[in-house]
Each structure stands twice: as structure tokens, then as C-alpha cells.
Amino acid sequence: MILKIDTIRTTLEEILVKKGVPAEEATIIADEYLQGELLGKISHGLQAFPSLVKKLGTLPKKWVVEKETEAMALIEGNGYFGQVIGKEAVRLACAKAKQQGIGFVAIKNMKTWLRPRTPARWIAEEGCVGIVLNNGGNPWWRRSVA
């Protein structure tokens, strides 16, 4: 079966919106999964999308900037979507960097953002240089084995 990319994007967005995700945020999230697929990272593409949808219940409360200075910020994610928080973190870090010469933003307690490559791309699109790190989830030695 051959589908147009726009059809896939629209379908992903519609599914997220039906689950209560605001439309603007659904676009950010859907794009992340679609980009993973288009880059050949199927484990971080459409194959991963049903898992996200299955886990969606009541949306967590929005993230908040917990601490902030002229050059740094700490975001409390409250279990919210990493892609959405990441987009804001990049905006905030780049604005600080352009004003102060450096911008550092840390995020804690967020849902996965799927691929750290995406916020790195957003940083480059803002004309900045950045480093994107995450804890990568639960280490293999802490996972329970059935």
C-alpha cells in the first residue's frame, strides 16, 4: 500500500487530537514519528506510534519552568510530551544564547522525546550550536526480566 506523507501526517494528528492532545502539539508529535520513519529509523517511526497512543490516558498537567536565570532554565516536565517540551526548551535556550552568549535548559520528568536528533535539528535551524542529552530511559541492568 502506498500512502502520501501528508495523509499519514494528518492521520497521526487526528488520532492524537481524538485522544485529547491539543492540535498544535499533535502536529509536533506526529512530525517526530513521521521523521523517524522517513529517516529509516522504523523503531523510532510509525512502528512506535501505536505504543504512544496505547499509553495515552488523561493528559498530564502542563510542564512549567521551575527555575530560570538570564542564561539557564530548569523545566519540570510533569510527565508531558518530550517533543513539545523539547520545542519550548530549544526556543528558550536559543533566545538566552542569542542574548547572553550561552543558553542552557534542562528538563526533568518528561515523557520520551523519541529522538534527541530532533531538538538538535531545531537548535541548528535557530542558527545556534547546542548539545542535546537525555538519560535514555531505564538502563538495561535495572529492567526486570520476565
Order of alpha helices (4+ residues) and beta strands (2+ residues): alpha-alpha-alpha-beta-beta-alpha-beta-alpha
